[in-house]
Amino acid sequence: MKHTRLAAALALAVPFSLPAHADELSDLRATVQKLLAKVEQLEAQQMSQKAAAPAPVAAAPAYTGAPAPAGFIPVPGTSTAVKLGGYV
């Protein structure tokens, strides 16, 4: 949506920019129109990809390994436990 606004602002700013020859001005307008079409195409593509988003992944099962020793943190979905430590 921001790109559309930016492209529209550029399209409106072109006639008020530095003096240009008619050929240059028409070339710039054609370029802006092409860019606007490309932005609209990309936005439509992005919306279709959002609509076809994959189903959410189920949460990992709870820690099923042996009880973690004191001070260790079990990692969900695995039989691993981690201990974090350091000096202050």
FITINU-803211 format. One line per field, with one value per residue (C-alpha): residue number from 1; residue in three letters; x, y, z. Coordinates in steps of 0.02 Angstrom, whole numbers, padded with zeros to 5 digits. Example, Ala and Ser with C-alpha at 12.3 -4.5 7.8 and 13.67 -1.06 7.14 Angstrom:
# FITINU-803211
i = [1, 2]
aa = [ALA, SER]
px = [00615, 00684]
py = [-00225, -00053]
pz = [00390, 00357]
//
This chain:
# FITINU-803211
i = [1, 2, 3, 4, 5, 6, 7, 8, 9, 10, 11, 12, 13, 14, 15, 16, 17, 18, 19, 20, 21, 22, 23, 24, 25, 26, 27, 28, 29, 30, 31, 32, 33, 34, 35, 36, 37, 38, 39, 40, 41, 42, 43, 44, 45, 46, 47, 48, 49, 50, 51, 52, 53, 54, 55, 56, 57, 58, 59, 60, 61, 62, 63, 64, 65, 66, 67, 68, 69, 70, 71, 72, 73, 74, 75, 76, 77, 78, 79, 80, 81, 82, 83, 84, 85, 86, 87, 88]
aa = [MET, LYS, HIS, THR, ARG, LEU, ALA, ALA, ALA, LEU, ALA, LEU, ALA, VAL, PRO, PHE, SER, LEU, PRO, ALA, HIS, ALA, ASP, GLU, LEU, SER, ASP, LEU, ARG, ALA, THR, VAL, GLN, LYS, LEU, LEU, ALA, LYS, VAL, GLU, GLN, LEU, GLU, ALA, GLN, GLN, MET, SER, GLN, LYS, ALA, ALA, ALA, PRO, ALA, PRO, VAL, ALA, ALA, ALA, PRO, ALA, TYR, THR, GLY, ALA, PRO, ALA, PRO, ALA, GLY, PHE, ILE, PRO, VAL, PRO, GLY, THR, SER, THR, ALA, VAL, LYS, LEU, GLY, GLY, TYR, VAL]
px = [00000, 00145, 00218, 00056, 00056, 00239, 00210, 00057, 00157, 00294, 00165, 00097, 00270, 00333, 00240, 00303, 00484, 00620, 00570, 00579, 00548, 00383, 00469, 00554, 00393, 00294, 00433, 00428, 00239, 00249, 00382, 00276, 00125, 00228, 00291, 00113, 00056, 00202, 00164, -00019, 00033, 00151, 00018, -00107, 00024, 00063, -00122, -00144, 00005, -00068, -00232, -00140, -00038, 00005, -00085, -00001, 00116, 00061, 00157, 00296, 00251, 00307, 00476, 00462, 00640, 00703, 00678, 00801, 00934, 00924, 00968, 00936, 00798, 00711, 00698, 00518, 00498, 00667, 00751, 00877, 00903, 01010, 01096, 01139, 01272, 01406, 01497, 01440]
py = [00000, 00117, 00084, 00138, 00301, 00331, 00297, 00411, 00549, 00528, 00534, 00697, 00771, 00739, 00885, 01006, 00951, 01038, 01097, 00953, 00930, 00853, 00691, 00674, 00712, 00583, 00456, 00490, 00472, 00308, 00246, 00295, 00206, 00048, 00058, 00080, -00072, -00174, -00121, -00170, -00338, -00371, -00321, -00440, -00579, -00546, -00551, -00718, -00789, -00734, -00819, -00982, -00980, -01153, -01222, -01185, -01318, -01412, -01376, -01495, -01623, -01592, -01654, -01843, -01890, -01931, -01796, -01655, -01637, -01488, -01324, -01394, -01337, -01471, -01432, -01466, -01600, -01680, -01783, -01644, -01535, -01377, -01284, -01101, -01021, -00890, -00764, -00590]
pz = [00000, 00039, -00132, -00215, -00120, -00161, -00345, -00346, -00262, -00392, -00531, -00463, -00433, -00609, -00692, -00558, -00565, -00663, -00837, -00958, -01142, -01196, -01247, -01078, -00987, -01084, -01056, -00869, -00864, -00958, -00837, -00686, -00761, -00788, -00608, -00542, -00641, -00573, -00394, -00414, -00487, -00341, -00214, -00293, -00293, -00110, -00064, -00154, -00061, 00105, 00060, 00023, 00184, 00252, 00403, 00570, 00636, 00791, 00951, 01000, 01132, 01309, 01372, 01387, 01435, 01607, 01738, 01711, 01845, 01961, 01872, 01697, 01580, 01474, 01287, 01228, 01095, 01129, 01263, 01293, 01445, 01445, 01584, 01562, 01668, 01675, 01784, 01830]
//
